[in-house]
Structures are given as structure tokens and as C-alpha cells.
């Protein structure tokens, strides 16, 4: 049984008539899939420019290697239900795909479902030293399928990495350039009116909002960050708004970075830094991707992964939602409640969410979720992104998921910005299964991380650096306890507890006025109302040494007394 050709999507070369059926094991490398397709076509006297689309089974619609192969070839990916493929008689049936996805040969059945003459039966890849992870088959059909703009309106708005379902088969429309196949387009503009799905543990609602720009969401300025509180000020402020550890980078790290400047004429080579990160977490190098800070990783995830229903757990760092919205996605929100201590409730996340983002420990709430609780968010077919930018500030990193390879779809993000004072250098990394790493890497520009940043990354993975970070985490815990104890003395101030990160979240009346008064007294605090789930009564305060905290508490007391809002 073949799918209707007029349900397909294509923007390939004129006259393209080849449909390539693809099967792949979970985590199959994109280069293995592409190599198999190109070798198969070459041996059959065919050209990749003749490919109209890749086709596979629904269960593989989100397989990163297949998705990345379609993007590299500049063609759409169409998928069929396993039940439909199981009814197609194929030349080379096999028990393995039948057991895995319910079809006797994914590559052959999907190719035949696209319609036409089977030119090349199922072929397997031939990697050295291990079993094949990819299969393909090729059919030639009749006239080329119509262009995307000739299709009926899909029931899901298209955009980079979005799913479009316009009829027979499932079309995953991938970003590409007609002039340069495989080169991602710029993200589609976000409409000025979007629907934000907001979910709380007790209610589900769809709230239409007017977006002031492409990344804002209603009343929340998602692109406001703590540095805005101290940027361009005409006087020196003690910075409690930015969560970078004070007194960093240390002298030894500055010297290492300075020593790299002599090689600036050469293009960056990230192999040594990548190996160092992999060794630090006990992972193979193919599970590591270096990025220009964790913020770049959020953009890569939003643009590279095929996502239909992303959900962000709030309150948390707003850049993940901003990046998803900028890439054209409608973003669902799960709002954790202050009354529950901002604790994670996995049951509040919709089952059909295919990408979930959560921070641990969470910025700005300072909540450290148990790793076992975060794991409950994982599902087959779902990407679980855990932002661990502040985990190295937790003594023993006791709830980290770094190093775990048994959690399906897990993506862990790390930043070296906070502990090492490298916000201006931009360095972080992604830990994920190889297929996801490759999909993200192919979306990056060339040489995305500078040579000095790579030097810093390698240095921060060394034993003495890890020991220094561990000692800093212990000091932060002591200094945080001192800050929290002082804040408890103010009867009208509520501290979100237990706090586990290098910052605390506080609630008080007239917080905006208190923040401005603190500025006059020489202290910058982070406003909380730009975080979804928080209102104008919240402030975030970075943990500093005991002497700085004592000066702050005196200023805080003075600010409150001036405004007449407290009894002490």
C-alpha cells in the first residue's frame, strides 16, 4: 500500500523522483546513514540530487541521525505508521525491525509506501568493528511531488524543527536552503500574537497574549538578565544581581587564558578540551559538545531538534523559552508554586510534551530537585533538557545527572561561566547521546568556541581546578546560610527555602521600591518579575562573602525602615 504522493512535501531539485527508505537503530550516527545513502546511490548510478524525500516509520520520526541526514541532504522526512508498513510485502523481511517497531523492513516498506519502482532493495551500512546501525532502500516514482506551498494548510504551524501533518504519512519539515542544501535557514519570525499554554499542578489553561517582540511573553521580559541591573551605571554597585562567583577568574586561570593568545592566528581546535570534559564526566567524547556558554546550547536545541510540543518548567532561567519562541515554537509552561516550595511535580508535565526543560538547581528559586524526581520526566520519544549551570556550586554535585547514559533522551547542559568568572569568554558544554550531539553540532557555525575559551575549558577540568571548585561550593554553602539567617530576622521577608544554589529568592512587599532604595545605598539586586511564575514582590540575591553580606543586611534594613515596611 503506498501513500498518496500529493501528501508529500518537497523543495528539492526539479525532477527529483527518488524516495529513500531509511531504517536506523537508536543513536545511529548521521555520517553512517549519509554514507550508506550516498554509497547506495553511487553504486546504482544515481545522484543524491535526485532524492525527493527520505521516508521511515513513525517511531523513527525523531531519531536524530535520520533527521540530521534529511537536513544535510536538503529534503523533507516523511514517516508512516508501523501498521501501514507491516501490510507491505517486502523482498527482505527481518525479525529485528519487526520486534523493534512492528514492521518487517523499515527501509524497504517505507520506500515502497512512497510509491514507484524498487530500484535498490535493502542495504545495510558496513561500519568497522561493530554491527550495522542503518539500512536503506531506494524507489523511483512518477512526477516529482509538489512544493510545500502547494500543500493544504497543516494542522500544526510549520517552523524550524516543527512537525507538519497534512494527510497520508507524516511530514517533518526541516530547515534548509534551496541554494545550499543542508545549511539551516534563519529562524522563522514569531507572530506578534501567540498562544502560551500555561500548566499548573491544579489547572490547565490556554492564555492568548500579545507579545511585545519576538522573544517576550506577555508581562515577562524573557531577555532581561541580571547584568542589566549593573550595566552602564554611573556609580559602583556591589553586585548581588549576577550569579558569577566573586573574585574570579583566579590568577592561575587568567594566566592560562593569557598564554593561549599567542596562538590566535590558528583556527580553534576543540579536541583536547572535548576530551578533557569527557574524561571529567566518565563519558565517551561523542557524547560531549562544547558551546559558547549554555545559552548557545538552548538556541541549538530550539533550532536543531524536531520538536512539536516543547514545555518549560518555570520559574527558571528564561533563555530556553526565549530561544524556542525565536525558533518558531509555541511553548507550554508548567508553573511550580511558591506554596509548594517550587518543588518539581513530574505529573504536572503533559504526557505529549516531546521536549521538557528544567533547571537543577533552579535559577531563580535555588531549589535542588532530587535526581530521581527529574528522571521521572524522561520518556521514549521525549528530549529531557536539564540545565545544570549551577550544579558545580552544590557540594558534591549530589543530584547531578552528568555521566548518566541510561536515561532516554537526556540532555545535560553545563556552564563554566558562574564558578570560574568567564561570562565574557562564553564557554559551556552539552552532554547527550551521540545522535543528539551530532544534530546540535551540525547546527553550530564553524569554530563556535574561541581558542582562549577552549583553553579555559581544558584547564577547568584538571584535578586542581575540580578541587578548587569543590572547596568553593562548600564556602558558598556556609556563606548562603549566613545570608539566609540574616534575612530571617526581617519579619516581613520570606525566603524560599531550602536554598541550595549560590543565590536566594526572597518575597516582600514593595520589592521594586526596596530594590531601587538598595541601589541608592550601593547594592544591585535582581528583580524577580521577569521570571514566569513570579510577580513584582520577588527579588533574587547572589550569595557573597560574610563581610559583604553584613554590609548588605545593614543596607537592607535601612531600605526597609525608610519605606516603613518592616518591624525588626
N, C-alpha and C positions, 0 to 999 in steps of 0.2 A: 504494500500500500504506500503510495507516495503522497507527500504533502503538496498542496496547491502552489505552483510557482509564483502566483501573484500575491502570495502572502509573504514572500521573502523580501529582504532589504538588501540593496547593493549600491555601492558607489565606486565600483571597480572599473577597470579598463573596458572600453567599448568592445563588445563581442565576447566578453568573458563568459564561458559556458561550463566551467569545471566546478563541481562540488566535491570537496574533500571531506570524507568522513574521518573523524578523529576519536580514538579512544585513548585513555591515559589512566595510569594508576595515580592515586593521591600523591601529590608532591612531584609529579613528573617534571623534569626541567624543561623550560621553554626551548632551550637550544637543542635538546634531544628531539622534541616534537617538530621544530622547524627543520632540523637536519633530515629527519625522516621524510617529511613532506617534499623537501627540495630534491633529495636523492631519488625518491619515488618518481617524481615528475621528470627529472633528467633522464632516468633510465627508460622512461616511456616516451621520450622525445617530446615532452610537453614543457611549457614555461609557466612559472608562478604567476605571470601577468594574466594568464587565462583563468585564474581562480575567481569565481564569483562569490563563494562563501565557504566557510568551514561549518560542518554540521556534526552534532553529537547528541547524546542523551541528556534529558533534563537534569539528571543527577550530577552531570559534569558542567553545568552552565557556569558555575562559579569556580571551577578548577583553575587556579592562577596560571599554570603553564599553557592551557588551551586558550584562555582569554588573552594572554600576552602574545601567543602565536598569531591569533587573529589580528590583534592590533599591529604587530610587526609586518604582517602581510597587507595591511590596509583594507581588510574585508570584514564584513559582519559575521557574527557567530549565531547560527540557528540551532535550536535544540528541539527534540521530540520526546514525548512521554515514553517511558520504557515499555509500557503495554503496547503501544503502537509499533515500536521497533521489534518487539517479540513476535509479532504476527508476520514479519517479513522473512521469507526464506532466503538464507544466505549460503554462499559457497563454503565458507569456512567457520562453522559454528564451534563454540568453545564453552566449556563448563565454567571457566573463571569469570568472564563478564556476566554470564547468566546468574551466577551466585551473587556477584557484587551489585549489579544494577538491574537484573531481571531481563536482559536481552542477550541472545546467544553470540552476537558480534556487534559491538557498538559501531565500529568503523564502517563495516560493510552495510549494516542495516540502516545507519543514518545516511550513508551515501545514496543507497537505493531509495530511501524515503524522499530524498530531494528530487528523484525522477531522472530518467535517462539511462544511457548505456554504461554498464560497468566496464571501465577500461582497465583498471588495476584492482584485483582482489586484495584482500587484507595483507598488509605487510607489517612486520614488526621492526622496531628500532634494534640496533645492534651495538649497545654501549660496551665498552671494555670492562671486564672484571665484574659485571653484575647482570642481573636479569633485565630484559627489556621492560620499559615502563610506558611505551607508546605504540599505537597501531594506527594505520591509516588505510583508506581505500579511496578510489577516485572514480567518479562518473562524469560522462559528458552528456549534457542535456540539450534541449532546444534553444530557442532565442533567449538572450540574456534577460534576467529578471529586471523589473522596473526600479527606478531610483527611489530613494527614501521619500522624497517629496511627492511621489505618486501614490503612496500608501494611504489608506483610510486613517483617520486620526486614531492614535493608540490610546489605550485606557490608562497608561502611565506616562506622564510628561517625559519626553526624552531629554537627555543631557549627558555629560561625560560619565561613563560607567553606569548609566541607568538602564533598566530593563524595559523593553517595549514589547507588548504582546498583541499584535494586530491580527491574529487569526491562527491558521494552521501553523504549528511549530511556534517556537518562542524565539524572538529575535533579540539578541543583546547588541545594542548599537554602541560601537566603540569609537572613541575619539581618534581621528586620523586626518591627514592632509591629502587632498587629491593630488597635489604636486609631489609630495614626499611621503609615500606610504610608510606607516609606522611612526611617523612623527606626530606627537599629540597636538591637537588644536588647543587654542586658548579656551579657558572655561566659558561656557555659555553664560550670558548675562542672567542675573536673577531678577524675576519680575518684581515690581515695586509693591505688589500685594501678594503675600504668600500665606499659606495655612500652616500654622505651627501646632503640632499635636502635643499637648501637654498632659502627662500622665502622673497622677499621684497614687499612693497605695490605696486610696479610698475612692478615686474618681477618675474618669476618662473624659476628656472634652477636646473639641476642635475649636481653637480660638483664632479667627481671622484677625490679622494685624496689618497695619500699614508700616512698611519698612522704610526708614528714612534714607537708607542706602543699601548697597548690595550685601553688606555683612551685618548690619544692625538687626535686631529682632525686637519689635515693639519698643518697650521702655528701656531695654537693656542695650547699652553700647558694648557690643562684644569685642570691639577692638581697643577698649580702654584697658591699659595695664598700669601696674604700679609705678613705672618710670615716669608716667605723665604727672605724677604728684611732685616730682622733684626736677623735672626737665626745664631748663631755661629760667630758673628762679634767680631773682636778683640778690638773694642772700643765701648763706649757707644754712642748710637744714640737716638735722640729724635724721637720717633716712630710716624710717620704720615702715615704709611703703613697699620697698623692693626686698624680695626674699633671698638676695645674694649674701652669702656669709661675709661678715665684715673682716677687713684686714687681708683680703685675698685679691689676686693670687699670691701665694707665698713666694719669697725671694727665689728659691730654687727652681720653681716652675717658670717664673719670669725669665730666669737665665736660660733655661732650656728653650723657651719660645724664642728668645732673642738669638740664640745660637742657630736657629733654623733660618734666619733671614738671609744668610749667605747663599742659600740655595733657591732663592725666589725666582731665578731665571729659568728653573726647571719646572715642568708641569707637576702637580701634586701626584704622589704615588701613595695610595692608602693601604697597601698590602700589609705593611708592618703594623700599623695601628689597628687594622681589622683583625689581624692575628692576635694582637695583644688583648683586645676586647673579648674575642672568642675564648682565649685561654683563661681570662679572668672569670668567665662565667661557666667554663667547662663545656663549651659548645663547639661544634664544627664551624669553620669560617663561613660556610654557605648559609648559615642562619644569622649572620650579622650584616647590617647595613649602616655605614657611617653617614650622618646627616649634618647639615648646617643648623644644629640645635634641634630640640624636639619639635619646635614649631614647623620646620620644614617637613618633618615626618607626617604631621597632620595634613599638610597640603598634598603630599604624595598619596596618602591613603584615600583622601577625598577624590583625587583625580584618577588613580590607577586601578582601584578595585571595583568590580561590578557590584554595585550596591543599589538595592531597591528601597529598603526601609531602614535608614540609619536612626539610631536612638542615642542620645547623650544623657548620662546621669548627672543631674545638677543638684545643688550648686557645685561647680567645678571650674577649672581653667576654661575660659571661653573660646580659645583659639580653635579647638576641634570643631565646634559648631560653626564658627565663622568660616573655616576652610570648607566644610561640607556645603554650606549655603552658597559660598562663592563658586563652587563647582557645579551648582545647579540642583542640589538635592533639597527635598523637603525633609526637615529634621524633627524627629519626635523627641520630646523631653520627658524624662522621669524625674520628678522633683522630690527629693528627700526632705523630710520635715524637721524643723527645729525641735518640735515636741518629742520626736523620736531620737534626738541626738544626732540627726543627719546620718543615721545608720543605714547601710545598704539593705534593701529588701529585694532579692532576686525575683520574687514573684510579681513585682510591680512592672518588670520589663516585659513588653508584649512578646508573645511566642514567635510572631512572624518577623521580628526585628532581625535583619541579616547582618547588621553591624552595630555593636554596642561599645560605647566609650565610657570608661570610668577612671577616675584618678585614685591612686593609693600610694601614700597618704594623700588625701584630697585637699586641693587648694580651692577655696579659702578656709574650709571648715576645720582643717587639721585632724580630721578623723582618719584613723588607720583601720581599714576593713580587714577582717580575717581572710587569709588567702583561700581558705576552704569556702568562704562565702562568695568570694569573687569567682572562684572556679565554677560555681553553680550557674553562672551566666553563660558558660560555654555550651555550644550545641554543634552537631554536624551541620554544615552549611552556613554557619554564622562566624563572622570575624569578631573576636573579642579583643579590643584595644585597651590595655591597661597602662595608664600614664604613671610611671614610677619616677618622675623627675625629682622627687624629694625623698625617695626611699633610702638613699645613702646617708640621709640625716637621721635615720631611725637606728638606734643602737642594735647591732646585729642584723639589720635588714630582715627582721624576723617574719614579715609577711610577704616577702618578695616572691614573684613567680618567675624571675630570671632563672635560666637554667632548666626550666621545665619543658619537656618535649612531648608530654603525654596529654596536654590539654588541647583539644581540637580548635583550630583557628586562632590560637593565642598570638597576639602581637604585643610585646612589651616595649615601651619607649623609655629611654633613659637620657638624662641631660647631665653634662659636666659643668653647666653654667653656674649652678647655685652654690655647690660646695666649694668650687675652685675659683669663683670670681671671674668667669670667662664669658660674661654676657656679650661683650663686644667682639669676641672672637668667633662665636657661634659653632658649637660642637656638641653633638649628641649621637645617639645610635638607636637602631631598631633591632630587636631580637624576635625572630619569627621563623616559621617553616620556610624551607628554601624557595618554594614556589611563590610565596608572598614576597619574599625578599627580592626575587628576580623581577616580579611585576613592579615593585616600587622603584627598583634600581633603573629599570628601563624608562621610567617617567622622569628621573632626575636629569638635569643638564650634565654635560661633561664637566668633570673636575668640580663637583659641588662643594667640596670641603677644601679649604686652603691648606698649604703646606704647614704654616705655623699651627693651625688647629689640629692637624694630624699629629704633629709633634707633641702637642699638649695631650691629646687623647692617649697616645702611647705612654707618655710619662705618668699619666694619672692611673694607669693600670698596673704600675710597678708596686712591689710589696711595700716599700716605704710610704708610697702615696696612699695605699689602701689602709695602712696602719694610721696615718695621719687623719684620714677621713673618719676612721672608726673612733679615734680619740675626740675629734671634733663633734661627732654625733653624741658622745657621752657628755661633753661640755654643754652642748645645746640643750640636752635634757635637763641638766641642772639649772641652766640659765632660764629655761622656759618655766620651770617650777617656781623660780623666784618671781618672774613676771606674773604668773597666774596667782600666786599668793598675794602679791600686791594689789592686783585688780579685784580680788575677792573682798578687799577692805572697803570697796565702794558699794554701798548697799543698792544702788540703782543700776549697777552694771552686771550684766550676765555674761559669763564666759562659757563658750561652747566647749564642753569637756566630755571625755578626756582628750586633751590636745597631745598630738604625737609628732607634729611637724615643726619646722623652725619658724612658726608663726602661730598666732592665736586669733580667733574670731570672737568679737565682743558685740553685745547688743545694749544699746542705751537710747534714751530719748534725746531728740535734738542732736543726733550724731553728726550731721553735716555742720552744725554750728560749732560743736566741740572740735571737729577736725580743723575748721578754719581758725578757731582760737588757738589750737595747738600749733598751727603754722606760725602764728604771730609770736608764739613762745619758743619757736625754733625746732619744731618736730613735724615731720611729714608722716601721716597715716594714710592707709589705703581705704578709699571708700568701698562700701560693700554693695551698693545698689546697682552696679553694672553686672553682677552675677545673677543669672536666672534663679529664682527661688529665694532671693534675699531682697530686702527693702532698704529704705533710706536710714533705718535705725541700726545698721550694721557697719562695723569697722574691722579691718584686718591689721594686726600689728606684728611686725617682724621681731623675732627674739634677738636680743643683743646681750652684751656682757652685763654683769651686775651693776657696774658703775653707771653705764648708760641707762639701764632700766630704772635705777634710783632717780636719776635726773628726770626721766620721762614721767615717773609716777608723781613727782612733785609738780611738774607742769600740768599733768592730767588733773590733779587735784585742784590746781589753781584755775584751770579752764572750767571745770565743773562748778566751782564756787562762784566764779564770775557770772556764769549763766544761771546760777541759782537752782541747779537741778539735782543736788545731792546733799545728803547728810552723812558725815563720816564719823 
